[in-house]
Amino acid sequence: MSYRFEVALSFASEQRSEANQIYTILSKAGIRVFYDEAFTAEIWGTDLLEYLTDVYLNQSRFCIMLVSKAYAEKVWTTAERRSAQARAMASKDQAYILPVRFDDTPLPGLLPTVAHLPYARYGAQGVCDIFMQKSGHQPAGKSMINSITASCDHSPFAFIVITNGPHGFMTVASSRWGSREVKLVLEPEEAGDAQFLDQLRTLSTESIVVYEDNMARCRTVDCTQVTASGKRQWEFDLRIEQSDFSIETEMGTSGTSPDDFAKIRARRILLNETPSLNENSRNLNEIFHEAMIQGIGSKVEVKGSHFPQLFRQYGGSPMRFLQFAWILAAYELKLSGTIEQMLRLDLKLLSDKLEVDFLGRRKRIYSNRPAYEIAVRGTCPLA
């Protein structure tokens, strides 16, 4: 069946800025999009209810619905939603309504089990990339922009690893990080997040938590689950058990200092350089050199970069990939004893390559010398 529009956008005025970004990206990719401001002249003087009902009921192949508290409360978005839901009931062969959530507000007729995209995690570019895959305009795993698709110099996520358990990237609503305790308010966004947070909330659960430039091994002291306006949050009180992950006794060789080995380790994490030694090798010099790179006594084995694997999983959403890569790099750089403080980490995605600009500071050893700083600039292949 032929439709006038490949997709219609349905949103409240509070999300107009985000809707406009989605419209702009998809239009530049040659997708026919219904976005009200693009049809002002055509709409002028028409019966709006009749016009919009026709758009959402008959003229669009898909409907991207930006779900929020404002969307659920407004009269015109309610009319659009009802038309879209009537169409969805008749579309037995495919998903017509594609929800993008800004919060957890319940929406009449939209079951909580319907898969959605959280806007905070994907952004306009990620939503568009995934829609291009969904509608068959773009192969899975490919971004529709071949130049710089996104850049990132921080992450809104915390990376949490439960001891002898799972790990996850969690959205942080607020945080207070002290010298002895951490207070985090975390929000679930994807299926499985709530289960992960329930496991973390068990008293005395031990985990490693990294957020922004902070990382610590923590123990759960208390957790309160709060629900307001349909939105759930987990408020954690964590006790810091360890915050220094530097290697106690670092070794070097006659030609390579411990700081040199740490820099090689940083370049392996960030650029995937110096592949790890073949496990079947029996060359004692190579085995010793590999142990120095990984760091004897390090709490994590650094055998290569996790960026390529992460890109295979999240490359369809450039910003999400970059934010996950940023916080994962902070975790590995610190837990491996490579650095104590991250001064700068800028990431840029260029098609299937990642540009890295990093500066980190190691733990100060001598009172009369400044701490050694590691600078890394280069490109990590992701394909």
Protein Blocks (a to p, Z undefined) as FASTA:
>chain_A
ZZfbfbdcdddfklmmmmmmmmmmmmmnopacddfklmmmmmnopafklmmmmmmmmmpf
bdcddddfklmmpmklmmmmmmmmmmmmmmmmbcfbdcddfbfcdcehiafklccddfkl
nommlmmmmmmmmnopacehiafbfbdfbdcfbdfbdcdddehiacdddddfbdcddfkb
ccdddddfbghjlmmmmmmmpghiacdddehjbccddddfbdcdddeehiacdddddddf
bfcfcdfbacddfklcfklmmmmmmmmmmnopaiaddfkbcbfklmmmmmmmnoghiabd
cfbdfklmmmmmmmmmmmlmmmmmmmmmmmmmmmnomambdfbdcdddehjaccdddddd
dddfblkbccddddddddddfZZ
